[in-house]
């Protein structure tokens, strides 16, 4: 468990990035910090591994104040995945993945074997192991970055907008890959994004931030969609523009979901359709409003 206690960060130039921030990040779940530029989301993430130290307040990991831990040792125990992968260009794929284990004293052959196994884990062919980052596609580089972040089998994995620099198709693939890995590996993931759709797709707990690291709302995607805390949150998630409102229509005998602009968002399976009211009544009452991903706006989480 990660806990922020009254954390404030003010930089030397006077910029107040985070002010009096308190929050618990549950173990073995994905917490997503989402907000626009200047909301302090990356600062909050980087304070967990002491790449940035708070001006005041404390951060604890499993009850231990991280200010009492050596920064280098702390960083080597926490996985970190950044935008643009951050791979070392002069090292091969396998040596990039093995970087931190080697720094921690793992024998070279053992580190290589583990790195090759991690390539399997993130869906990369071992034939890529001896290539250099410049010889990989953007999506492949990001997968290597994820493998490197997992190389010491950390309990905590920090991900700072890791999919922001790849094209939409690759981004969607990487998002689904992360969901698979989380089910398989059961890590405590802290993820930063400016994209609310990505936050709702990946997050067990979503933290919507205002400028200065102020919490606008915390909750599951379903809770936030069903009950936005205020106009700021409603606008941020698109609820104020009807963006999230979907309704049922019948096309050639099949029930489909249509968004507020008339675009098809999904098809209702026969068994699922039998458990909902007739399409016309749902559309008129708005009882069929669902999230943009097609999951119900009220009830269980989207994950």
Kinemage of the C-alpha trace (Angstrom):
@kinemage 1
@onewidth
@group {chain A} dominant
@subgroup {mainchain}
@vectorlist {calphas} color= white
{ca unk a 1} P 0.000 0.000 0.000
{ca unk a 2} L 1.178 3.499 -0.853
{ca unk a 3} L -0.037 6.403 1.240
{ca unk a 4} L 0.428 10.134 0.730
{ca unk a 5} L 0.049 12.166 3.926
{ca unk a 6} L -0.416 15.936 3.533
{ca unk a 7} L 2.171 16.058 0.744
{ca unk a 8} L 3.153 19.413 -0.758
{ca unk a 9} L 5.732 20.070 -3.468
{ca unk a 10} L 6.923 23.568 -4.296
{ca unk a 11} L 9.783 23.928 -6.760
{ca unk a 12} L 12.612 26.488 -6.294
{ca unk a 13} L 11.049 28.843 -8.863
{ca unk a 14} L 7.941 29.081 -6.679
{ca unk a 15} L 5.745 26.718 -8.722
{ca unk a 16} L 3.341 24.900 -6.420
{ca unk a 17} L 2.952 21.535 -8.152
{ca unk a 18} L 1.122 19.702 -5.357
{ca unk a 19} L -0.548 21.101 -2.256
{ca unk a 20} L -1.637 19.157 0.847
{ca unk a 21} L -2.271 15.915 -1.026
{ca unk a 22} L -3.485 12.903 0.958
{ca unk a 23} L -4.532 9.586 -0.564
{ca unk a 24} L -4.171 5.823 -0.167
{ca unk a 25} L -3.253 3.741 -3.222
{ca unk a 26} L -4.444 0.151 -2.626
{ca unk a 27} L -2.073 -2.757 -3.082
{ca unk a 28} L -2.373 -4.969 -6.160
{ca unk a 29} L -4.618 -2.538 -7.964
{ca unk a 30} L -4.067 0.036 -10.704
{ca unk a 31} L -4.434 3.645 -9.612
{ca unk a 32} L -4.525 6.167 -12.443
{ca unk a 33} L -3.694 9.847 -11.975
{ca unk a 34} L -5.421 11.763 -14.754
{ca unk a 35} L -5.472 15.484 -15.426
{ca unk a 36} L -4.335 18.182 -17.799
{ca unk a 37} L -0.875 19.766 -17.851
{ca unk a 38} L -0.030 21.388 -14.536
{ca unk a 39} L -2.193 19.065 -12.465
{ca unk a 40} L 0.817 17.571 -10.680
{ca unk a 41} L 0.204 13.986 -11.799
{ca unk a 42} L 3.781 13.246 -12.879
{ca unk a 43} L 5.182 14.952 -9.780
{ca unk a 44} L 2.987 12.744 -7.605
{ca unk a 45} L 4.255 9.646 -9.389
{ca unk a 46} L 7.913 10.628 -9.226
{ca unk a 47} L 7.699 11.291 -5.502
{ca unk a 48} L 7.008 7.578 -4.947
{ca unk a 49} L 10.539 6.588 -6.021
{ca unk a 50} L 12.116 9.827 -4.790
{ca unk a 51} L 13.003 11.184 -8.192
{ca unk a 52} L 11.286 14.192 -6.650
{ca unk a 53} L 11.175 14.772 -2.892
{ca unk a 54} L 8.198 16.530 -1.288
{ca unk a 55} L 8.635 19.926 0.308
{ca unk a 56} L 6.514 18.739 3.231
{ca unk a 57} L 4.426 15.761 4.213
{ca unk a 58} L 5.272 12.063 4.019
{ca unk a 59} L 4.850 9.156 1.640
{ca unk a 60} L 4.758 5.633 3.036
{ca unk a 61} L 5.075 2.267 1.335
{ca unk a 62} L 3.680 -0.544 3.469
{ca unk a 63} L 3.976 1.672 6.530
{ca unk a 64} L 7.588 2.753 5.906
{ca unk a 65} L 8.381 6.430 5.364
{ca unk a 66} L 10.323 6.442 2.098
{ca unk a 67} L 12.327 9.483 3.287
{ca unk a 68} L 14.192 7.037 5.541
{ca unk a 69} L 15.242 4.887 2.573
{ca unk a 70} L 18.261 5.411 0.330
{ca unk a 71} L 16.933 6.865 -2.949
{ca unk a 72} L 19.016 4.621 -5.225
{ca unk a 73} L 18.019 1.427 -3.414
{ca unk a 74} L 14.385 2.514 -3.427
{ca unk a 75} L 14.419 3.180 -7.184
{ca unk a 76} L 16.012 -0.168 -7.924
{ca unk a 77} L 13.184 -1.906 -6.051
{ca unk a 78} L 10.390 -0.139 -7.972
{ca unk a 79} L 9.594 -0.656 -11.641
{ca unk a 80} L 9.494 2.484 -13.791
{ca unk a 81} L 8.166 2.818 -17.340
{ca unk a 82} L 8.314 6.177 -19.078
{ca unk a 83} L 7.063 7.764 -22.264
{ca unk a 84} L 9.205 6.984 -25.347
{ca unk a 85} L 10.462 3.875 -23.515
{ca unk a 86} L 13.686 5.583 -22.307
{ca unk a 87} L 15.835 2.719 -23.588
{ca unk a 88} L 19.606 3.050 -23.704
{ca unk a 89} L 20.385 3.306 -27.444
{ca unk a 90} L 23.838 1.720 -27.196
{ca unk a 91} L 22.567 -1.427 -25.466
{ca unk a 92} L 20.754 -4.357 -27.018
{ca unk a 93} L 17.180 -5.199 -26.085
{ca unk a 94} L 18.172 -7.971 -23.695
{ca unk a 95} L 20.813 -5.822 -22.026
{ca unk a 96} L 18.337 -2.965 -21.611
{ca unk a 97} L 15.943 -5.307 -19.820
{ca unk a 98} L 18.749 -6.672 -17.637
{ca unk a 99} L 20.084 -3.225 -16.634
{ca unk a 100} L 18.722 -3.004 -13.081
{ca unk a 101} L 19.258 -6.663 -12.131
{ca unk a 102} L 22.923 -6.301 -13.155
{ca unk a 103} L 23.207 -3.155 -11.038
{ca unk a 104} L 21.818 -5.142 -8.126
{ca unk a 105} L 24.474 -7.816 -8.521
{ca unk a 106} L 22.583 -10.548 -10.380
{ca unk a 107} L 25.055 -12.720 -12.343
{ca unk a 108} L 25.113 -11.791 -16.022
{ca unk a 109} L 23.928 -15.167 -17.331
{ca unk a 110} L 21.046 -15.286 -14.848
{ca unk a 111} L 20.084 -11.702 -15.692
{ca unk a 112} L 20.046 -12.563 -19.409
{ca unk a 113} L 17.902 -15.645 -18.858
{ca unk a 114} L 15.412 -13.645 -16.815
{ca unk a 115} L 15.386 -10.876 -19.425
{ca unk a 116} L 14.595 -13.367 -22.187
{ca unk a 117} L 11.727 -14.761 -20.110
{ca unk a 118} L 10.381 -11.234 -19.677
{ca unk a 119} L 10.380 -10.752 -23.441
{ca unk a 120} L 8.015 -13.724 -23.537
{ca unk a 121} L 5.899 -12.138 -20.814
{ca unk a 122} L 5.380 -8.877 -22.706
{ca unk a 123} L 4.730 -10.580 -26.029
{ca unk a 124} L 8.055 -10.045 -27.804
{ca unk a 125} L 9.870 -12.686 -29.821
{ca unk a 126} L 13.259 -13.672 -28.457
{ca unk a 127} L 14.752 -13.089 -31.892
{ca unk a 128} L 14.651 -9.376 -31.024
{ca unk a 129} L 16.901 -9.816 -27.986
{ca unk a 130} L 20.149 -8.792 -29.668
{ca unk a 131} L 18.746 -5.905 -31.673
{ca unk a 132} L 19.187 -2.282 -30.680
{ca unk a 133} L 16.279 0.050 -29.832
{ca unk a 134} L 16.609 1.905 -33.144
{ca unk a 135} L 15.841 -1.355 -34.933
{ca unk a 136} L 12.461 -1.735 -33.218
{ca unk a 137} L 9.069 -0.187 -33.861
{ca unk a 138} L 7.627 2.245 -31.326
{ca unk a 139} L 5.309 -0.391 -29.927
{ca unk a 140} L 8.134 -2.895 -29.565
{ca unk a 141} L 10.259 -0.307 -27.760
{ca unk a 142} L 7.458 0.328 -25.278
{ca unk a 143} L 7.111 -3.401 -24.620
{ca unk a 144} L 10.838 -3.556 -23.910
{ca unk a 145} L 10.359 -0.633 -21.537
{ca unk a 146} L 7.649 -2.543 -19.689
{ca unk a 147} L 9.870 -5.636 -19.527
{ca unk a 148} L 12.685 -3.549 -18.059
{ca unk a 149} L 10.289 -2.128 -15.483
{ca unk a 150} L 9.385 -5.672 -14.418
{ca unk a 151} L 12.966 -6.977 -14.409
{ca unk a 152} L 13.426 -7.023 -10.615
{ca unk a 153} L 9.916 -8.417 -10.030
{ca unk a 154} L 8.858 -5.251 -8.180
{ca unk a 155} L 5.733 -5.011 -6.062
{ca unk a 156} L 5.193 -1.490 -7.442
{ca unk a 157} L 5.237 -0.446 -11.095
{ca unk a 158} L 5.206 3.265 -11.987
{ca unk a 159} L 4.064 4.175 -15.507
{ca unk a 160} L 4.417 7.784 -16.657
{ca unk a 161} L 2.283 8.219 -19.810
{ca unk a 162} L 3.973 5.137 -21.282
{ca unk a 163} L 1.735 4.862 -24.341
{ca unk a 164} L 1.453 8.541 -25.220
{ca unk a 165} L 3.990 8.524 -28.058
{ca unk a 166} L 2.664 5.605 -30.125
{ca unk a 167} L -0.075 5.561 -32.745
{ca unk a 168} L -3.689 4.813 -31.689
{ca unk a 169} L -3.709 1.204 -32.918
{ca unk a 170} L -0.485 0.301 -31.112
{ca unk a 171} L -1.677 2.209 -28.065
{ca unk a 172} L -4.847 0.124 -27.889
{ca unk a 173} L -2.787 -3.070 -28.164
{ca unk a 174} L -0.448 -1.959 -25.371
{ca unk a 175} L -3.371 -1.024 -23.125
{ca unk a 176} L -4.863 -4.488 -23.510
{ca unk a 177} L -1.443 -6.024 -22.904
{ca unk a 178} L -1.128 -4.090 -19.643
{ca unk a 179} L -4.539 -5.305 -18.521
{ca unk a 180} L -3.440 -8.882 -19.211
{ca unk a 181} L -0.176 -8.403 -17.347
{ca unk a 182} L -1.924 -6.948 -14.326
{ca unk a 183} L -4.214 -9.962 -14.086
{ca unk a 184} L -1.221 -12.284 -14.483
{ca unk a 185} L 1.331 -10.495 -12.280
{ca unk a 186} L -0.866 -8.767 -9.677
{ca unk a 187} L 1.262 -5.632 -9.161
{ca unk a 188} L 0.519 -2.301 -7.523
{ca unk a 189} L 0.466 -0.062 -10.597
{ca unk a 190} L 0.505 3.727 -10.540
{ca unk a 191} L -0.286 5.078 -13.998
{ca unk a 192} L -0.228 8.665 -15.255
{ca unk a 193} L -2.207 9.865 -18.264
{ca unk a 194} L -4.013 12.920 -19.608
{ca unk a 195} L -6.523 10.691 -21.417
{ca unk a 196} L -9.723 9.955 -19.476
{ca unk a 197} L -10.595 7.062 -21.792
{ca unk a 198} L -7.282 5.393 -20.956
{ca unk a 199} L -7.821 6.099 -17.259
{ca unk a 200} L -11.248 4.440 -17.276
{ca unk a 201} L -9.981 1.457 -19.267
{ca unk a 202} L -7.000 0.707 -17.025
{ca unk a 203} L -7.847 2.043 -13.591
{ca unk a 204} L -9.308 0.235 -10.594
{ca unk a 205} L -9.042 3.588 -8.814
{ca unk a 206} L -9.098 6.787 -10.891
{ca unk a 207} L -7.906 10.082 -9.430
{ca unk a 208} L -9.015 13.158 -11.371
{ca unk a 209} L -6.749 16.116 -10.587
{ca unk a 210} L -7.171 19.854 -10.844
{ca unk a 211} L -4.263 22.260 -11.275
{ca unk a 212} L -1.842 22.066 -8.370
{ca unk a 213} L -2.493 18.434 -7.509
{ca unk a 214} L -5.908 19.108 -6.020
{ca unk a 215} L -8.162 16.056 -6.032
{ca unk a 216} L -11.386 16.686 -7.918
{ca unk a 217} L -12.719 13.154 -7.466
{ca unk a 218} L -11.508 9.669 -6.578
{ca unk a 219} L -13.402 6.499 -7.384
{ca unk a 220} L -13.901 3.590 -9.721
{ca unk a 221} L -14.738 4.467 -13.330
{ca unk a 222} L -18.344 3.459 -12.697
{ca unk a 223} L -18.646 5.659 -9.606
{ca unk a 224} L -17.225 8.693 -11.380
{ca unk a 225} L -19.393 8.246 -14.458
{ca unk a 226} L -22.547 7.653 -12.433
{ca unk a 227} L -21.979 10.527 -9.993
{ca unk a 228} L -19.519 13.231 -11.143
{ca unk a 229} L -18.509 15.272 -8.094
{ca unk a 230} L -19.022 18.642 -9.772
{ca unk a 231} L -19.143 20.488 -13.091
{ca unk a 232} L -15.368 20.233 -13.521
{ca unk a 233} L -15.462 16.432 -13.327
{ca unk a 234} L -18.569 16.186 -15.516
{ca unk a 235} L -16.842 18.307 -18.146
{ca unk a 236} L -13.590 16.358 -17.874
{ca unk a 237} L -15.246 12.988 -18.431
{ca unk a 238} L -17.603 14.348 -21.090
{ca unk a 239} L -20.814 13.744 -19.158
{ca unk a 240} L -21.918 17.378 -19.493
{ca unk a 241} L -22.018 17.096 -23.303
{ca unk a 242} L -23.920 13.824 -23.436
{ca unk a 243} L -20.752 12.198 -24.735
{ca unk a 244} L -21.208 9.221 -22.425
{ca unk a 245} L -24.917 8.719 -23.112
{ca unk a 246} L -25.652 5.691 -25.259
{ca unk a 247} L -29.085 4.365 -26.161
{ca unk a 248} L -30.564 1.241 -27.650
{ca unk a 249} L -31.853 1.080 -31.202
{ca unk a 250} L -33.175 -1.868 -33.199
{ca unk a 251} L -31.595 -2.432 -36.608
{ca unk a 252} L -32.849 -5.337 -38.699
{ca unk a 253} L -33.913 -7.247 -35.618
{ca unk a 254} L -30.671 -6.678 -33.665
{ca unk a 255} L -30.322 -4.378 -30.653
{ca unk a 256} L -27.350 -2.048 -30.947
{ca unk a 257} L -25.890 0.745 -28.832
{ca unk a 258} L -25.680 4.174 -30.451
{ca unk a 259} L -23.884 7.218 -29.059
{ca unk a 260} L -25.151 10.783 -28.878
{ca unk a 261} L -23.835 11.494 -32.379
{ca unk a 262} L -25.557 8.495 -33.942
{ca unk a 263} L -22.455 6.314 -34.234
{ca unk a 264} L -22.672 2.606 -33.452
{ca unk a 265} L -20.914 1.820 -30.174
{ca unk a 266} L -21.689 -1.866 -29.779
{ca unk a 267} L -24.061 -4.763 -30.282
{ca unk a 268} L -26.221 -6.272 -27.554
{ca unk a 269} L -25.864 -10.053 -27.363
{ca unk a 270} L -29.091 -12.053 -27.299
{ca unk a 271} L -28.706 -13.258 -23.695
{ca unk a 272} L -27.802 -9.760 -22.476
{ca unk a 273} L -30.654 -8.161 -24.402
{ca unk a 274} L -33.183 -10.423 -22.705
{ca unk a 275} L -32.313 -8.917 -19.332
{ca unk a 276} L -32.931 -5.268 -20.259
{ca unk a 277} L -36.117 -3.307 -20.972
{ca unk a 278} L -37.369 -2.927 -24.576
{ca unk a 279} L -35.162 -0.601 -26.651
{ca unk a 280} L -37.753 2.158 -27.003
{ca unk a 281} L -38.420 2.517 -23.296
{ca unk a 282} L -34.718 2.464 -22.460
{ca unk a 283} L -33.958 5.174 -24.987
{ca unk a 284} L -36.743 7.450 -23.747
{ca unk a 285} L -35.927 7.045 -20.061
{ca unk a 286} L -32.127 7.264 -20.521
{ca unk a 287} L -31.922 4.182 -18.303
{ca unk a 288} L -29.640 2.698 -20.904
{ca unk a 289} L -26.875 5.271 -20.443
{ca unk a 290} L -23.521 3.552 -20.429
{ca unk a 291} L -19.902 4.486 -20.436
{ca unk a 292} L -17.942 5.158 -23.599
{ca unk a 293} L -16.431 1.691 -23.384
{ca unk a 294} L -19.859 0.075 -23.446
{ca unk a 295} L -19.962 -0.900 -19.764
{ca unk a 296} L -22.940 0.145 -17.618
{ca unk a 297} L -22.591 3.621 -16.157
{ca unk a 298} L -23.952 2.368 -12.859
{ca unk a 299} L -23.214 -0.850 -11.017
{ca unk a 300} L -19.978 -2.809 -11.190
{ca unk a 301} L -16.600 -1.572 -12.310
{ca unk a 302} L -15.662 -1.610 -15.992
{ca unk a 303} L -12.572 -3.744 -15.466
